[in-house]
Amino acid sequence: MINIYIPFWHISFWNISYRHKAVKPNKVGGDMDKTIYNEGHKTLVKKLIKARKNCKLRQEDVAKLLGRTQSYVSKIEAGQRRIDIVQLKEFAKIYKKKLNFFIS
């Protein structure tokens, strides 16, 4: 009996090759609206700025309360950074507002 070593990645079953192939990521269609640039995001940013100013807080103050940098708050308020629901809850707590204020 002869033992022949064949690497497992060269074995094919049912004409399907199991060699590793690089997969290219799919491109998003050009007609798809990015959430960071839509009107809902712009409205949310305006409400965040309004709430901060009503509380008479500076971006530096908010950043300190969040444990972040001033540039983090600045980028959110400039519309350059997305904000998720967890982050929005943190802002709402600092500004003493309900989530509904920012969403509606």
N, C-alpha and C positions, 0 to 999 in steps of 0.2 A: 504494500500500500504506500502510495506517495502522498506526502502532505505538502500542499501548495498554499502559501499565504497570499490571500487577496484582501487588500484593505476594504473594510465594509462600505466606505463611501464610493467605491467603484462598482459595487454590485447593483444591478438593476433588476427589477421585477416588473413583469408585464410591460416591458419597453418604457419604463419610467426611470429616469436617471435620478439618483439621489446625491449627486454632486452638489456642493454648495454653490449657489449662484447669487450674485449681488442683485438686490431688488431696488429699483429706483422708486422714490416716493411719487405718489400721484400728484399732479399739479391741480390746484383748485381753479375752477373755471373763472374767467375774467368777469363774468356777469354776476358773480356771487358777492353780495354786500358784506363787507367786513364790519363786525359789530363795533369796533373801536371808532369807526368813522360815521356811523349812522346817526340819525336825529335823536334816537332814544339815549344814546351815549352822551351826546352833546347836552341834552336836557339834564341828565344826571349830573354831569360836571358842573353845570350852572347852579344846580341846587346845592351841591356840596360847597361851592364857593360862597353862596348866599348864607347857608347855615353857619359856616365858619365865621363869616363877617358879623352875623347877628349875635354870635357868642363872644365877639370882640377878641378873637384868638388870631394869632399870627400862624403862618405855616410852621414856623419853628416850634411853637407851643404844641401844635397838633402832632408834629413829628415826635416830640419828646414823650407825649402821652401814649403814642402808638409804639414807641421803642424803635422808631425808624429815623431816617435822615430827612432833612428839609427838602432835599431834591426829590425824594420819593413822593412827598405830598405835592410838590410843585409839578411833577410829571403827571400825576393823576389829574390835577386841576387844569393842566394845559391840554388834557385829552391825549397825551402821548402814552399813557399806560392804562391797561384794562383794570377793572376792579371787579372782584367776585363778591358773592353774597356774604362771605365771612368778613371780608374787609369792609364791606358796606355796613355790616352790623357794628363793627368797631367804630366807624365814623359816626353812626347814628347814636351810639352810646355817649361818645364825647360831646356831640352837639345837642344831646338831650332831645332827639327827634325820633319818631317812629319810622320804621322802614317804609311805610306807606307814603311818607312825605317825599322820599326820594324816588319811589317807583311810579307813583301816580302822576 
